[in-house]
Amino acid sequence: MKLTGVSYRIQGLALLVVAGLLSWMSALAQADACQPHLATDGLKTLLGIYRDACSMVEVQSTAPDEFALTLQLNNFGQHAPDYALEKAPAERRLLILGDSYAQGLQVNQSETFPNQLNDLLDQAATEVINLSMDGYSTDRQLLLYSYLGWRFQPDVVLLALYVGNDVQENQVDLQTRRYGYALPYPIFSLRTDQLRLHNSPLFDRALYPDSAPYQWLVEQHANQTAAPPANPPMHPIVLGTAPYRLEYPVELGLYLPEDNHWAEAWEVTEALIRQLRDLVKEQGIAFGVVVIPDRRAVHIEDWWRTQAEFESLTPAIMQADPLQPVTRLLTFLQEDSIPTLDLTSILRANAETGRLYFLIDGHFNPRGHTVAARTISEWLVAQNWLTP
């Protein structure tokens, strides 16, 4: 019997439905096998926002053709395989702390750059532990390491810093302006050049008395003070509260003439990086930073599109440099002698033959993750940190 075009389409749709059903059933089976690790019990209390271990998440781009995924999180709430705190004999461990770019919920688990990095470093008997979480910036990455990360006994710790919004998110008033309200999680401020913790809830202070990172966290918690009074910036101006609308995205302040809020955001970010570096090195562990640029610094057409959209509201954007935030961050890291891998140049080179970031969503697409994984792997080998 000759099948018509309609019949072919019906068969194709049926196959897609079956494939989706099988994927859903497989994810449910994994969820049943997953057991949340006890170490995650206090994370949501401490950090304010933390994804549930062994939970199912559905993620979808606002552009239907970019991605729509149902994902199973592991026993630590990460988009990664299940982890054990105990390290196998003769094994090396690389711990990654990052935000949604290193977490990679926009792609399958096997496609994230930490997972690909795990495969690339397999010959070096190295396991990659990816504790990256969407919505996290340097402040909560520091808290996450001091509470949990060090317990994985890493040999190397990499901070995957996304320039596009991590600096902004380390400053409470910029975040408040972005969302229209103060987010209910711990924050840091600088007082007399010292980090001060605020809004941190009570947790068991006697868990790990011999751990330097944990003792630092206990001390910070014990000495915390009331959060500084709210002082949202004058710009961007709030255009409406129902729904909440701004004249331009807060993160564009990275490229505009620096005001007091952005100056403080950079100062707090630098202090947080130094503190994380010091805690890691105090344990005799190698520490480095991987700089992930915003897509506007990689795909020049994205920068032009941003300029065209906001020129009338922020004319200064027309004289801005999309590489300026990366340049500023690299200057600080170099002055503080922090080993750094800047992904910008290699991403820009690869962008000449195709996109590395989703156009609408803005995160790495599978190709972007692959380029990042390959570049980080080569850099780690050159650093000689993972040689027994």
C-alpha positions in Angstrom: 0.0 0.0 0.0 1.3 3.4 -0.9 1.6 5.8 2.1 0.5 9.4 1.6 2.4 12.4 2.9 -0.3 12.7 5.6 0.4 9.1 6.7 4.1 9.8 6.9 3.5 12.8 9.1 1.2 10.7 11.4 3.8 8.0 11.7 6.5 10.6 12.5 4.3 12.2 15.1 3.6 8.7 16.7 7.4 8.1 16.8 7.9 11.4 18.6 5.2 10.6 21.1 6.7 7.2 21.8 10.2 8.6 22.2 8.9 11.3 24.6 7.0 8.7 26.6 10.1 6.4 26.8 12.2 9.4 27.9 9.7 10.3 30.6 9.5 6.7 31.8 13.3 6.5 31.9 13.5 9.7 34.0 10.9 8.4 36.4 12.9 5.2 36.8 16.0 7.2 37.6 14.1 9.3 40.1 12.9 6.2 41.9 16.5 5.0 42.1 17.9 8.3 43.3 18.3 8.9 47.0 18.9 12.5 48.3 22.2 12.8 50.1 21.9 13.8 53.8 24.4 16.5 53.2 21.8 18.4 51.2 19.4 18.8 54.2 20.6 22.2 55.3 21.4 23.7 51.9 18.0 25.2 51.1 17.8 26.6 54.7 21.3 28.1 54.4 21.2 29.4 50.8 17.6 30.4 50.5 17.2 28.8 47.0 18.4 25.4 46.1 16.9 22.7 43.8 15.6 19.6 45.4 17.8 16.5 45.2 16.4 13.7 42.9 13.7 16.0 41.6 12.4 16.3 38.1 12.6 19.6 36.3 11.1 20.8 33.0 12.9 23.5 31.2 11.8 25.2 28.0 13.1 28.2 26.1 10.7 31.0 25.2 11.7 30.2 21.6 10.0 26.8 21.0 12.8 25.6 18.6 15.6 26.1 21.0 15.0 23.5 23.7 12.3 21.7 25.8 13.6 19.1 28.2 12.5 17.0 31.1 15.6 16.4 33.4 16.4 14.3 36.4 18.6 16.0 39.0 21.0 13.9 41.0 21.3 13.1 44.7 22.8 16.6 45.4 20.3 18.5 43.3 22.6 18.9 40.4 22.3 18.4 36.6 24.9 15.6 36.8 25.4 12.0 37.7 25.0 10.9 41.3 28.0 11.8 43.5 29.6 10.2 46.5 31.4 12.4 49.1 34.0 9.7 49.5 36.9 9.8 47.0 38.2 6.6 45.5 41.8 5.7 46.1 44.2 7.2 43.6 41.4 9.3 42.1 41.7 13.0 41.4 38.8 15.4 41.8 38.0 18.6 40.0 35.2 20.7 41.7 33.3 23.3 39.6 31.4 26.1 41.2 29.3 28.1 38.8 25.8 29.3 37.9 23.3 28.2 35.2 26.0 28.3 32.4 28.1 25.6 34.1 24.9 23.8 35.3 23.6 23.5 31.7 19.9 22.8 32.2 19.3 23.9 28.6 21.0 20.8 27.2 21.1 17.1 28.1 23.3 16.0 30.9 25.9 14.4 28.6 26.2 17.7 26.7 27.2 20.0 29.6 30.8 21.1 29.6 31.5 19.7 33.1 30.2 16.3 31.9 32.2 16.5 28.7 35.2 17.6 30.8 34.7 14.5 33.0 35.0 12.3 29.8 38.0 14.2 28.5 39.9 13.9 31.8 39.0 10.2 32.3 42.5 9.1 31.3 43.9 11.3 34.1 41.7 9.3 36.5 39.9 12.5 37.4 36.2 12.9 38.4 34.5 16.2 37.8 32.1 17.3 40.6 29.8 20.0 39.3 28.0 21.9 42.1 26.8 24.7 39.8 23.3 26.0 40.4 21.1 28.4 38.4 20.6 31.7 40.1 23.8 31.5 42.0 26.5 34.1 41.9 29.9 34.3 43.7 28.3 35.0 47.1 26.3 31.8 47.3 29.0 29.8 45.5 31.3 30.8 48.4 28.7 29.7 50.9 28.1 26.4 49.0 31.8 25.6 49.1 32.2 26.4 52.8 29.2 24.3 53.7 29.5 21.4 51.3 32.0 21.7 48.5 35.2 21.0 50.5 33.7 17.7 51.7 34.2 16.2 48.2 38.0 16.4 48.9 38.8 18.1 45.6 42.3 18.5 44.2 41.4 21.4 42.1 38.6 24.0 42.5 37.4 26.0 39.5 35.2 29.0 39.8 33.2 29.4 36.6 32.4 33.1 36.6 29.8 34.3 34.1 30.5 38.0 33.6 27.1 38.7 32.2 25.3 38.8 35.6 27.4 37.4 38.4 28.9 40.9 39.3 25.4 42.4 39.3 24.0 39.6 41.5 26.6 40.1 44.2 25.2 43.6 44.9 21.8 43.5 46.7 20.4 46.8 45.4 21.0 45.9 41.8 19.3 42.6 42.3 16.4 44.3 44.1 16.0 46.6 41.2 16.1 43.7 38.7 13.3 41.8 40.4 11.4 44.5 42.1 11.9 43.1 45.6 14.7 41.9 47.9 15.4 38.2 47.3 15.2 36.0 50.5 18.8 34.7 50.6 22.1 35.5 52.3 24.0 38.5 51.0 27.4 40.0 51.6 28.5 43.6 51.9 31.9 45.3 52.4 32.5 47.2 55.6 36.0 48.6 56.1 37.2 46.3 53.3 35.9 43.2 55.1 33.1 40.9 53.9 30.0 41.0 56.1 27.3 38.4 56.0 23.6 39.2 56.3 20.3 37.3 56.3 21.9 34.0 57.0 19.6 31.6 58.9 20.6 29.4 61.8 22.3 26.1 61.0 24.1 23.4 63.0 27.4 25.0 63.9 29.0 21.9 65.4 29.0 19.6 62.3 32.6 19.8 61.1 34.8 21.6 63.7 38.1 20.7 62.0 37.2 22.2 58.6 38.7 25.6 57.9 36.0 26.6 55.3 33.2 25.5 57.7 34.7 27.4 60.6 34.9 30.5 58.4 31.2 30.1 57.7 30.4 29.6 61.4 32.4 32.7 62.2 30.6 34.7 59.5 27.3 33.6 60.7 28.0 34.4 64.4 29.2 37.9 63.5 26.6 38.8 61.0 24.8 42.1 61.2 21.6 43.5 60.0 21.4 44.0 56.2 22.2 47.5 55.0 19.1 49.6 54.3 17.7 49.3 50.8 19.1 51.8 48.3 18.0 50.9 44.8 19.8 52.8 41.9 18.1 55.6 40.1 18.5 53.8 36.8 17.1 51.8 35.3 13.8 53.5 36.0 10.8 51.3 36.9 8.2 51.7 34.2 5.5 49.6 35.7 4.9 47.2 38.6 2.0 45.2 37.1 3.7 43.6 35.4 7.1 44.7 36.6 9.0 46.5 33.8 12.3 48.4 33.6 13.5 50.9 31.0 16.4 48.5 30.2 17.8 45.3 31.7 19.9 45.9 34.9 22.8 43.9 33.5 23.4 46.5 30.8 24.9 48.6 33.6 28.1 46.5 33.0 28.7 48.5 29.8 27.5 52.0 31.0 29.4 54.7 32.9 30.0 53.3 36.4 28.0 54.6 39.3 28.3 53.8 43.0 26.2 50.7 42.9 28.3 49.1 40.1 31.5 50.2 41.8 30.4 48.4 45.0 29.3 45.3 42.9 32.8 45.0 41.5 34.4 45.5 44.9 32.2 42.9 46.6 32.8 40.4 43.7 36.6 40.8 44.0 36.4 40.3 47.8 34.3 37.2 47.4 36.7 35.7 44.8 39.7 36.4 47.1 37.9 34.8 50.1 37.1 31.7 48.1 40.6 31.5 46.8 42.0 31.8 50.4 39.7 29.1 51.8 40.7 26.7 49.0 44.4 27.4 49.1 44.4 27.1 52.9 43.5 23.4 52.4 46.4 22.9 50.0 44.0 22.8 47.0 44.7 24.4 43.6 42.3 27.2 42.6 41.6 28.8 39.3 38.9 30.9 37.6 37.2 30.2 34.2 35.8 33.4 32.7 32.6 32.9 30.8 31.7 36.0 28.7 28.3 37.2 27.9 27.0 36.3 24.4 27.3 40.0 23.4 31.0 39.7 23.7 31.1 36.6 21.4 28.4 37.2 18.8 28.9 40.7 17.6 25.4 40.7 16.0 23.9 40.2 19.5 25.7 43.3 20.6 24.5 45.3 17.6 20.9 44.1 18.4 21.3 45.3 22.0 22.5 48.7 20.9 19.7 49.1 18.4 17.1 48.1 21.0 18.2 50.4 23.8 19.9 53.3 22.1 17.0 55.7 22.6 16.9 54.9 26.3 20.6 54.7 27.0 22.6 56.5 24.4 25.9 55.7 26.2 25.5 52.1 25.0 26.5 53.2 21.5 30.0 54.1 22.8 30.4 51.1 25.0 32.7 48.1 24.5 31.2 44.6 24.8 34.6 43.3 26.0 35.0 45.9 28.8 33.5 43.7 31.7 35.8 40.8 30.7 38.8 43.1 30.5 38.1 44.6 33.9 37.7 41.2 35.5 40.9 39.9 33.9 42.9 42.9 35.2 41.8 42.1 38.8 42.6 38.4 38.5 46.0 39.1 37.0 46.9 41.7 39.7 45.9 39.1 42.4 47.9 36.3 40.6 44.9 34.1 40.3 45.3 31.4 37.6 42.7 32.3 35.0 41.3 30.8 31.7 39.4 33.4 29.7 37.1 31.7 27.2 36.4 34.8 25.2 38.9 34.6 22.4 38.4 30.9 21.7 34.6 31.4 21.7 34.9 34.4 19.4 37.0 32.4 17.0 34.6 29.5 16.9 31.6 31.8 16.6 32.7 32.6 13.1 31.4 29.2 12.0 28.2 29.0 14.0 26.4 30.0 17.2 27.7 28.9 20.6 24.9 30.5 22.7 21.1 30.1 22.2 19.9 33.2 20.4 16.9 33.9 22.7 17.7 32.1 25.9 21.3 33.3 25.9 22.9 30.2 27.5 25.5 27.9 25.9 24.0 25.6 23.2 25.6 22.1 22.8 28.3 23.4 20.6 29.2 26.1 23.1 29.5 23.5 25.9 31.8 21.4 23.7 34.2 24.3 22.9 34.3 25.2 26.6 35.0 21.6 27.7 37.8 21.1 25.2 39.4 24.4 26.0 39.2 23.9 29.8 40.6 20.4 29.5 43.7 21.6 27.5 44.2 24.4 30.0 44.1 22.0 33.0 46.6 19.7 31.4 48.9 22.7 30.8 48.5 23.7 34.5 49.6 20.2 35.6 47.2 20.3 38.5 45.7 16.8 37.9 48.9 14.8 37.7 49.2 12.4 40.6 
